[in-house]
Amino acid sequence: MEKKHILMLLAVAVIAVTPLVLYSGLGEDEGYFAGADSNAGPVIEETGYQPWFEPIWEPPSGEIESLLFALQAAIGAFIIGYFLGYYKNKKRKDYQE
């Protein structure tokens, strides 16, 4: 095998093993990736901050909220991918002329 194939296999192995190591239960009780939201809430309440307005609409469940977030990410990825492909093909056409 060539050196680049060995490096690719090693990279795939590292990428496959990394989530297993990170989610193995090491860290706090909430999990290693508890996030800033769960830690920031009590700190914000201590300051006495009051929101200026209430949300217009709240999703009925966490699953719907996750769905909307994933949909937003997919639309953004599509737009970025479209323009990257457009400009790459535009460059390719300029070289062919």
C-alpha positions as CSV (number, residue, x, y, z in Angstrom):
1,M,0.0,0.0,0.0
2,E,1.1,3.5,-0.7
3,K,1.8,5.9,2.1
4,K,-1.2,8.1,1.3
5,H,-3.5,5.0,1.6
6,I,-2.1,4.2,5.1
7,L,-2.6,7.8,6.2
8,M,-6.2,7.8,4.9
9,L,-6.9,4.5,6.8
10,L,-5.3,6.0,9.9
11,A,-7.4,9.1,9.6
12,V,-10.7,7.1,9.2
13,A,-9.8,5.0,12.3
14,V,-9.2,8.2,14.3
15,I,-12.4,9.7,13.1
16,A,-14.3,6.5,14.0
17,V,-12.8,6.1,17.4
18,T,-13.1,9.8,18.6
19,P,-16.8,9.8,19.3
20,L,-16.5,6.5,21.3
21,V,-13.8,8.1,23.5
22,L,-15.7,11.4,24.0
23,Y,-19.0,9.7,24.8
24,S,-17.5,7.0,27.1
25,G,-18.9,8.6,30.2
26,L,-15.9,10.6,31.2
27,G,-16.7,14.1,32.5
28,E,-19.6,15.4,34.4
29,D,-22.9,13.8,35.3
30,E,-24.8,15.6,32.5
31,G,-22.3,14.2,30.0
32,Y,-19.1,15.5,28.5
33,F,-21.0,17.8,26.2
34,A,-23.4,19.4,28.6
35,G,-23.0,22.7,26.8
36,A,-23.1,26.3,27.9
37,D,-26.9,26.5,28.1
38,S,-27.1,24.4,31.1
39,N,-24.3,26.2,32.9
40,A,-25.2,29.7,31.9
41,G,-28.8,29.6,33.1
42,P,-28.1,29.8,36.8
43,V,-25.4,32.4,36.3
44,I,-27.8,34.6,34.3
45,E,-30.5,34.2,37.0
46,E,-28.1,35.4,39.7
47,T,-27.6,38.7,37.8
48,G,-31.3,39.5,37.9
49,Y,-31.6,39.8,34.1
50,Q,-35.2,40.1,32.8
51,P,-35.9,39.4,29.1
52,W,-37.1,42.3,27.0
53,F,-39.7,40.3,25.2
54,E,-41.3,36.9,24.9
55,P,-41.0,34.5,21.9
56,I,-43.8,34.8,19.4
57,W,-44.0,31.0,19.0
58,E,-42.4,28.2,20.8
59,P,-42.2,24.7,19.2
60,P,-44.5,22.2,20.9
61,S,-41.7,19.8,21.7
62,G,-38.0,19.4,21.7
63,E,-38.2,17.1,18.7
64,I,-39.9,19.8,16.6
65,E,-37.2,22.3,17.7
66,S,-34.5,19.9,16.7
67,L,-36.2,19.3,13.4
68,L,-36.4,23.0,12.6
69,F,-32.8,23.5,13.6
70,A,-31.7,20.6,11.3
71,L,-33.8,22.0,8.5
72,Q,-32.2,25.4,8.9
73,A,-28.7,23.8,8.8
74,A,-29.6,21.8,5.7
75,I,-30.9,24.9,3.9
76,G,-27.7,26.8,4.8
77,A,-25.5,23.9,3.7
78,F,-27.4,23.7,0.4
79,I,-27.0,27.4,-0.3
80,I,-23.3,27.4,0.5
81,G,-22.7,24.2,-1.6
82,Y,-24.6,25.7,-4.5
83,F,-22.5,28.8,-4.6
84,L,-19.3,27.0,-4.1
85,G,-20.2,24.7,-7.0
86,Y,-21.3,27.6,-9.1
87,Y,-18.1,29.5,-8.7
88,K,-15.9,26.4,-9.2
89,N,-17.7,25.6,-12.5
90,K,-17.5,29.2,-13.5
91,K,-13.7,29.1,-13.1
92,R,-13.6,25.7,-15.0
93,K,-15.5,27.2,-17.9
94,D,-13.2,30.3,-18.0
95,Y,-10.2,28.0,-18.4
96,Q,-11.8,26.0,-21.2
97,E,-12.5,29.0,-23.4
